[in-house]
Amino acid sequence: MEILTITVPDVNGSIRANASDQATRPVVIAVPKELALGEQRVAIVPEVVQKLTKSGYEIRIEHDAGTGAFYPDDLFIAAGAKIVSGTANLMDGARIVLRVQPPTTADIEHLAKGTIVIGFMHAANNLDTIARMRDRRITAFALELIPRITRAQSMDALSSQATAGGYVAAILGADNCPKFLPMLTTAAGTIRPATVLILGAGVAGLMAIATAKRLGALVEAYDVRRAAGEQVRSLGAKFLELEINAEGQGGYARELTAEEKEKEQQMVSAAVARADIVITTAAIPGRKAPVLITKQTVLTMRPGAVIIDMAAESGGNCELTQAGRTVCVQGVTIIGPQNLPARIPFHSSQMYAKNLQSFLALLVDKNGALITEFTDEILVASLLVHAGEVRHGPTRDLLNGGKS
Ligand SMILES: NC(=O)c1ccc[n+]([C@@H]2O[C@H](COP(=O)([O-])OP(=O)(O)OC[C@H]3O[C@@H](n4cnc5c(N)ncnc54)[C@H](O)[C@@H]3O)[C@@H](O)[C@H]2O)c1
């Protein structure tokens, strides 16, 4: 049996070779250039290359992979990586592939049986790719399936990228708003602060609140999970209370009943009408985003008001949102941005690469060998495809046309 080994720091922090007496060769990690439209991020940064190289991995990076995120090839070379041109050369002998976006079916043709691919997989939208990885006996871990448990926080790429997205959404809102956000007292008069409303106070929403507060706006926020109230107030924003607590499984929100939806609509409509900027982030895992802002509500907004709909890609929290477009309705600008974290690719990549570095540590045993049995609960939960099977139930059901 082939023994694949890497070296890992021992308990004292020094580096030691694998205990095996057999000839060792490093595990090759390949990092391709992301080719999805608008994707500027890269799955590794020089700092993480340095750490992984010290641990004994060989890091191979596709030429120009980091350029969009402002990590040029020479920084990767200085950190110990090899720069390679062409997908075939990149993937030749690679055991692990680190990605941001899911691979395409064409990418998968270059992977050898048993290759481990780690990244966002968005399985429901990429069933062809999942089936291809299953058939080619690729092992795929989907970062969006990592459980939201304390031990997994350092590898929680959904959270790191939502943090980046929430920040960019607030900046985008400010950039499109015809007003100052802070209160100003000037010789030319007094300016009232702008009002920013955040709908959905999860990771992205809380970051948007914090950013809008730092810009000096009056910030109000609403979430169906009552627990979010304390976090909102701790950031100095006003939490809009409704007699609903829709906390569902795993700390996520559940879908509201028809009666609850009506109550929510009334309160949200009043808050939206007085806001200068509305940032919406409401999401329910595995479902279309809830509509919180109807067309009628948009028509009650002030001219110049802006909606940044962070749920645009999953159907939109505003009825008029178009994903990837900006729509203007009676002076109200509705922006349906896609892939907001890619707009600050330097830091989004840095956070993402650190998430991957933490995740990779789970794949190595105490002797520094790549494990083949995935029993850790984080690995079990995030293992999408392995050994010719789709391991994630909901994805398997989708591939089987809804039947298990
Ligand atoms: N490691 C951890 O412990 C960890 C890490 C990250 C997140 N979390 C928790 O996971 C939960 C989900 O976070 P997320 O940011 O991924 O959420 P998400 O992206 O699934 O949803 C965003 C927000 O939308 C809210 N929402 C859904 N329907 C709504 C509606 N009709 N009206 C208003 N708001 C609505 C949700 O409650 C959530 O706060 C939160 O409780 C968060 O604190 C825990």
The ligand as a MOL file (V3000), in Angstrom:
LIG
                    3D

  0  0  0     0  0            999 V3000
M  V30 BEGIN CTAB
M  V30 COUNTS 44 48 0 0 0
M  V30 BEGIN ATOM
M  V30 1 N -19.4030 28.7030 15.5090 0
M  V30 2 C -20.5080 29.2330 15.9140 0
M  V30 3 O -20.9420 29.0270 17.0060 0
M  V30 4 C -21.2800 30.0660 14.9240 0
M  V30 5 C -20.6220 30.5690 13.8090 0
M  V30 6 C -21.3390 31.3290 12.9010 0
M  V30 7 C -22.6830 31.5650 13.0990 0
M  V30 8 N -23.3070 31.0820 14.1950 0 CHG=1
M  V30 9 C -24.7390 31.3170 14.4190 0
M  V30 10 O -25.4510 30.7140 13.3600 0
M  V30 11 C -26.6530 31.4460 13.1400 0
M  V30 12 C -26.8170 31.7640 11.6680 0
M  V30 13 O -25.8520 32.7050 11.2650 0
M  V30 14 P -25.6900 33.1260 9.7270 0
M  V30 15 O -25.1410 34.4960 9.6860 0
M  V30 16 O -25.0010 32.0710 8.9720 0 CHG=-1
M  V30 17 O -27.2050 33.1610 9.2810 0
M  V30 18 P -27.8550 33.0240 7.8340 0
M  V30 19 O -26.9350 33.5530 6.7910 0
M  V30 20 O -28.4270 31.6730 7.7080 0
M  V30 21 O -29.0750 34.0560 7.9850 0
M  V30 22 C -28.8490 35.4360 8.2220 0
M  V30 23 C -29.8160 35.9340 9.2720 0
M  V30 24 O -31.1290 36.0210 8.7140 0
M  V30 25 C -32.0340 35.8250 9.7740 0
M  V30 26 N -33.3990 35.6140 9.2460 0
M  V30 27 C -33.9190 34.5180 8.6360 0
M  V30 28 N -35.2140 34.7330 8.3050 0
M  V30 29 C -35.5040 35.9980 8.6690 0
M  V30 30 C -36.6720 36.8110 8.5810 0
M  V30 31 N -37.8090 36.3510 8.0540 0
M  V30 32 N -36.6230 38.0850 9.0660 0
M  V30 33 C -35.4740 38.5520 9.6260 0
M  V30 34 N -34.3360 37.8410 9.7460 0
M  V30 35 C -34.3550 36.5760 9.2770 0
M  V30 36 C -31.4240 34.6560 10.5160 0
M  V30 37 O -31.9570 34.5450 11.8330 0
M  V30 38 C -29.9470 35.0260 10.5020 0
M  V30 39 O -29.5680 35.7720 11.6470 0
M  V30 40 C -26.5770 32.6480 14.0470 0
M  V30 41 O -27.2660 32.3240 15.2380 0
M  V30 42 C -25.1060 32.7710 14.3400 0
M  V30 43 O -24.8330 33.4480 15.5430 0
M  V30 44 C -22.6260 30.3160 15.1140 0
M  V30 END ATOM
M  V30 BEGIN BOND
M  V30 1 1 1 2
M  V30 2 2 2 3
M  V30 3 1 2 4
M  V30 4 1 4 5
M  V30 5 2 4 44
M  V30 6 2 5 6
M  V30 7 1 6 7
M  V30 8 2 7 8
M  V30 9 1 8 9
M  V30 10 1 8 44
M  V30 11 1 9 10
M  V30 12 1 9 42
M  V30 13 1 10 11
M  V30 14 1 11 12
M  V30 15 1 11 40
M  V30 16 1 12 13
M  V30 17 1 13 14
M  V30 18 2 14 15
M  V30 19 1 14 16
M  V30 20 1 14 17
M  V30 21 1 17 18
M  V30 22 2 18 19
M  V30 23 1 18 20
M  V30 24 1 18 21
M  V30 25 1 21 22
M  V30 26 1 22 23
M  V30 27 1 23 24
M  V30 28 1 23 38
M  V30 29 1 24 25
M  V30 30 1 25 26
M  V30 31 1 25 36
M  V30 32 1 26 27
M  V30 33 1 26 35
M  V30 34 2 27 28
M  V30 35 1 28 29
M  V30 36 1 29 30
M  V30 37 2 29 35
M  V30 38 1 30 31
M  V30 39 2 30 32
M  V30 40 1 32 33
M  V30 41 2 33 34
M  V30 42 1 34 35
M  V30 43 1 36 37
M  V30 44 1 36 38
M  V30 45 1 38 39
M  V30 46 1 40 41
M  V30 47 1 40 42
M  V30 48 1 42 43
M  V30 END BOND
M  V30 END CTAB
M  END
